[in-house]
């Protein structure tokens, strides 16, 4: 299906991307994309001025963080389709059309899979291992395999973005977007894209510390999106702890040594663990019913044609 480029907003969140932002803006202009929105997080290296001179529309975030840039952009963008990418030169404008094509075929959200074609040296071994662990954990926790939930190269309809209740201010925003897409049962396509070595400023992420924060976010988001997993994990953990203590108490009892307080603690851990697990089961049933109601409501609503910009 032919891509209507005048209906697409190229959205680039930036923070100190002076070495790469001009070339990125001009490359998209050469490909026929005339609405290029740069949301700057108060750069100190002249990024906004360079982007504006290259022909982009520049807005300044009221709050710091990539997440806030995306949240604020949802109220600014007035075109039906959005292509979002980082301003550090790691993603190619050459991949733009294959990122946008699924949207014009009916998909709501497109994720560019960086792990498909990474340039040599673009991702360290630690980065690759961490990404595979995070994506596998997301698959287990949320029931969908999206290949690369941390990708900064995304395309989505404006309506699907506005449907999401995004709250994360920082780099966990990609994870939250993936969770929200699953939560609202959006049609998500995964497209292999090239990923280049960062040619501009050094990366702002810490692989170990930030990887742990993302794993924590995936687990935290499961509370509402997959309560059986969230409460089930907590319940099983408490049950196993109780069982471990119980084994110790039993072995000591065989030696005629009684531990009455630890026996009570064992029962408490096991009972509370089972109750929390059952709470997860009940919550999962309620969530499944809620999703079915939402799908039925959406099915009965007449489709709304996308608004065209004059």
Secondary structure by P-SEA (a helix, b strand, c coil): ccccccccccccccccccccaaaaaaaaaaacccbbbbbbcccccaaaaaaaaabbbbbbbccccaaaaaaaaaacccccbbbbbbccccccccccccccccccccccbbbbccccccccccccaaaaaaaaaaaaaaaaaccccccccccccccccaaaaaaccccccccaaaaaaaaaaaaaccbbbbbbbbbccccccccccccaaaaaaaaaaaaaaaccccaaaaaaaaaaaaaaaaaaaaaaaaaaaaaccccaaaaaaaaaaaaaaaaaaaaaaaaaaaaaaaaaaaaaaaaacccccccccc
